[in-house]
Amino acid sequence: GERYLPFREMAAAGGSRTEAVAEVQEQGPALRDRDVAPRGAPHQAGQQEEALMTELSGLVQKVVKSSSWWDRHGVDISILTCSFLLLPAGFLCLRSAQAIPFLVGVLTLGVVHHTLTVKGSHLASHNALSESKSWGKVWAIFFIELCSAFTAEQGTYNHVKIHHGYTNIIGLGDSSTWKVPFLNRYVYMFIAPLAVPIITPLVALDLLRNVEWKVALRTLCCMFLGLYCHYWLLLHVSGFQSPWSALLCMLLTRSLLAHPYIHVNIFQHIGLPMFAADRKPKRIHLMSLGVLNLPRNALLDWSFGHSLISCHVEHHLFPSLSDNMCLKIKPIVSQYLKQKKLPYNEDTYTARLRLFLQRYEELMVHAPPITELVGIQ
């Protein structure tokens, strides 16, 4: 293992899963945390860590309870609704024979696609679009299966129960599913993302072996319906003359923001401290050590959501909150962690890109080292 280094020092120096007990959003604050205390750590230290998370949860809950429905859900639902309303304009712009209107159509459909598939699917997987679990399941099927061509059950399980339940735990939530060791750094970072629209449904088909046949049939129907509707609209509304040109346009719009999508998923966890399952810190330390925020960006904030960009630390601490609520509690969380002298990792997109290009072999090919719990207790 290696001693924990703050991210700024790290950057300067180098430039079958087991089932979780319950969904993170239902675990509540640290009083329900099942983490195993490090060997030799005093029991009092564990109680202090739980007290920190409980205190922070209390501060956040005050903000949540005093917030209106518009703050809790309305803002993000409005963004998704606006995206739907932009779809007709995008398809109609593609009818034009002139370059500028055509490009506007491609950009519009590309941004709308990623808003629905990334932001919508992410919020739906955490049931952050509604306080009703029944409606939450409906939104998950709609955004994950119909819009994203993925499986809702497996997508939610892998993201919520594994990634959030075991963030940066080796062999579980360590983001290893994003690693493709046989690709070199430039292919992985700049060329491979273009294949995301093709790889996504293929991975989903493979995961359907792990679900009941009724769920698999529903997922197949939703995936086919979503893909065929996109294809049909390009032929009959946008006026594409051949199937191949329509398919090429589908690939172009669905991969428009695939590069930042891949980058964001690796930038915010890989390269930060990793832990063994039997020697991980309590929740507040685990999330403050192993999660990183990127700066605000208008395009990515709209398409991916605040919880995936500038409020990722807040999202991992309180995963059931919507993007807008994560942004609202950000000053409280950042101030509290800094006041308690806990890490609050932040860095720029370009700095992380430079770091991954410089240390690609270490971060994306070789197994990450296990961080010793030094100075955490």
Salt bridges, closest charged atoms under 4 A:
GLU26 OE2 - LYS133 NZ 2.67
ASP35 OD1 - LYS280 NZ 2.83
GLU49 OE2 - HIS285 ND1 3.16
GLU50 OE2 - LYS282 NZ 3.46
ASP71 OD2 - LYS328 NZ 3.11
ASP76 OD1 - LYS119 NZ 2.67
GLU131 OE2 - ARG72 NE 3.14
GLU131 OE2 - HIS73 NE2 3.38
GLU145 OE2 - ARG218 NH2 2.65
GLU153 OE1 - ARG218 NH2 2.64
ASP206 OD1 - ARG209 NH2 2.86
ASP301 OD2 - ARG296 NE 3.26
ASP301 OD1 - HIS306 ND1 3.76
ASP323 OD2 - LYS119 NZ 2.68
GLU346 OE2 - LYS330 NZ 3.89
ASP347 OD1 - ARG8 NH1 3.00
GLU362 OE2 - ARG359 NH2 2.58
